[in-house]
Amino acid sequence: MRQFRIMLALVMLFVSLLWLLLGSRAPVYALISEDSQIIPSAIQATFGATVAWIIATLLFGRIYCATACPLGTLQDLVIWSRRKLDPKHTFRFEHPKKIWIVILLAYVGSLVAGIWVVAYVIEPWNIMRNAASAVRPADTETTWQAIGISVSVGFAAGIITLAAILASAWKWGRIFCTTVCPIGTALGCLHSQTLMHIAIDPDKCISCMACEDVCAAKCIKVTERLVDNSRCVRCFDCTAVCPNDAIRLQLNKGRNRQTPMLIEN
């Protein structure tokens, strides 16, 4: 499952870069990269991809974040590089911060109020699009002029934001996805209703900490046999390293019950 996820993510990253950098000069199949994104689908009023990803999330959790999102894959590549350079680098569980609620509400509020600049600065696809405008400035010129910002400012915002996200991935893992990204955190709100979730079998777990060590979302706490599925991006790194098949994707038996969130004060 992890190998399939990685292969799909790399393919989506490749076609996304083709489309973002080449536009109409890219192969026809590259268009699938934008058509498969949640926000572009919603903006175009087709809603096909948006509905499909909501259904997929209700079935399997936040698989969009680790497969179709090119910014998520770039972060994974940075994290992979960090592990290669520093094999001793590990992650540890952290409670989710309340700031994700504030950011999500601010994002929704800005859309309702018609303040589009917020969306163009913090949405993953738009961050990639803004950064790519260094190669194709005409692609974002109309957008930025419509909201009263020059293309150069929009491009600078994209580059700075992208660099900051990749730097944070190097040090803290998928913190952007679990705390800032409005798309990821919105999908995470469905975690208690998903058909499948990642769970630790307490009878099989030997507390080796391998799954917690590799969890870039910092959502696994082995000592409490806890997986915070609201932040789990379904990378399946944890299931791949477990020596005893103690952590895996399985039916969410508690999906009809409210699951309290652990939030750090």
N, C-alpha and C positions, 0 to 999 in steps of 0.2 A: 504494500500500500504506500509506503514511504517513497519507494523508487518511482512508482507511477506518479505520485504527487510532484516529485522533483522534476521528472521529465516534462510533465504538463506545465509546470511553472516556468521552466526554461524556454519551452516553446512559446508560451504567452509573452514572456519578456522579449524574445527575439522578434516576434511579429509586432509587438508594441513599439519597439525601437525603430523597426522598419517604417511603420506608419507615421510615427512622430517625427522622424528625421527626413523622410522622403515624401510623405504625403501622397499626392496623386501619382508620383513616379514609382511608388512602392508596388509590389505585386498585389493583385486583387485580393488574395487570401489574407493580406495583412490588415484589411479593413475589419476583420473579425475581432481584432484587439480592442478597438473602440466600441464596436457593437456589443461586445460582451461585458462592458463595464456598467456598473450600476447607475451612476449619475448621468453619463451621456445617454443611456437608454431612457431614463426618466425625463430628461430635458427634451428629447426628440418626441416624447409622448407616445412612443411605441410600447414602452414598458415591458417588452418581452424579456430582456435580460434581467431587468429589475425583479420581475415576478419570479423568474426562474431561480435567481439567487436567493430570494426569500424562501422559496420552497426547499431549495437545497440546504439552506441554513436550518430550517425546521426539521429536516431529516438528519443531517450530519453535523451541524454546528458551523463554525466560521471557516468553512473550506475555501471561500472566496479569497480570504486574506493570504492563504499560502499557495494558491494556484493561479488565479486570474489577475491579481493585483501586481503590476510590474514593480511598484515601489516596495512592496513586501518582499519580492524576490531579490531585489537589489540589496535590501537589508540582510536577507539570508546569506547572500554571497559575501557581504562584509563580515558577518558573524562566522561563516565558514573559514574565511581567510584568517580571522583572529585566532580561531582554534588551531589552524595549521601552524601559525607562527608562535602560538603560546598554548601548547597542549594542556597545560595545567589550569587554563582559564575555565572557570565554572560559574554557574548562576545559582542564586538562592532565592527562595520564595519571598515575595514582597506583597503586602496587602495593597489592594488597589487604592489609588488616591481619589479623593472626592472631586478633584479638578476635572475628571472626565465628564462628570455630570454638568458642570458649569460650561465646559466647552461645547458639549452636545446641545445644551439649551441655547447657548449663544449662537451656534450655527443654525439651528432651526429658526430662532428668532430673526436672524439676519435674512434668511430666505423669505420669511413671511413679510418682513419690512422692505424687501427688495434691495437689500444691501449686498450685492453679489460679490463684492470684493473679498468678503470673508471666505466664501466658497472657493473662489479662485486661488486663495492662498493656502488653505489647509486640506483640500480634498486631494487624495493621492494622484488621481489621473491628471488633475489640473496642475499639480506640482511638476509632474513629468512633462506635461505640455508646455508649461512656462519655461522650464529649463531648456527644452528642445527648441524654443523660439530663437535661440542663438543661431541656429541653422536655418530655421524657417520663420522669420519674424512676421511675415504676412499672415501666418496661421492664427496669431493671437492679436494682431493689430486692431481688428474691428472690435474684439471683445474688450480689450483694455480701454480703447477710446470711448466705448459705450458707457463705461463706468467712471470715465473721467481720469484715467491714469495712462501715462505714456507707455509705449511698448518697452522702452529701456528699463523703466521702473518695474514693469511686470516681469521682464526677463531676469533682472537682478533679484527680485523676490523669489523667483523660481530656483535660481542657482543657490542663493543663500539658504533657502529652506531645505533644498535637497541635500546640500553639504552638511547642514546641521543634523538632519535626520540620519544620514549615513554615519556621521561622527558619533551620534548617540547610540546607534546600533553597535558600533565597535566597542563602546564602553558598557552600555546597559542592555543590549539586546533589543527586543521588539517593543521598547517603551513607547514609541510613537504610536504603534498600532493599538496598544492596550490603554493608552491614556489620552492621546490627542486626536487621532483619526476619527472623524465623526461617522464615517461609514462602518468602520470596524466596531466601534463602541455601540452603534445602533444595532448591528447584527448580534452583538454580544448580549443585548437586552433580551434576546429570545432564548437564552441558554437553558432556562428551566423548562421550556416547552419542546426542546429538540427530541426527536425520536431516539437518537444515539448520543452518547457522550463518552468522554474519556474517564475511566475510573480505575482505581487501584484495588486489587483483590487483597484484602488484609490477610487471608490465609496463605497466599503465595508470596507476598512481599517479604523480602529478607532485609529491608532497610539498607541496601547497598548505596543508595543516594544517586545512582547513575541517572535515573530519569530527571531528578531535580537538577543535577549538574548541567544537563544539556537543554533544559527548558528556557529558551530565549524570552518567552512571555512571562517567566518568573511566576507561574501560576500553580506549581506543584509543591506541596509540603508533605514530604514523605512521613515525617514523624506523626502527623495527624491523618495520614492516608487520604489527603485532600487534593483534589484537582479543581481549580476554579475555572469552570467551563465557559464563563462569561468572557474570559481573556484568552483562552486556549485557541490558537489559530489553526489547529489541526495540521501541524507540520509532521507529526508522527515520529519525531526524533526520539521521544521518550519510549515509544513502543519498540523501536529498533534496538535500543541499548539495554533494555531490561533482560537480564539473564534468566529470568524465571517466568516470563510471560505473565507478570503480575499486573501490568498496566496496559490497557487496551481499549479499543472502541467497542462499546457494548450498549445494549438497550438501556435507556434511561428510565429506570423503574419509578423514579420519583418525579416524572415530568408533570404530573397533575397536581403536585404540591408546590407551594411557594418555597423557594430556596433562598434563605437569607444571604446577603452579600457581606463579606468581611471587608470592612472599610477602615483604613487607618486614619486615626484622628490627626 
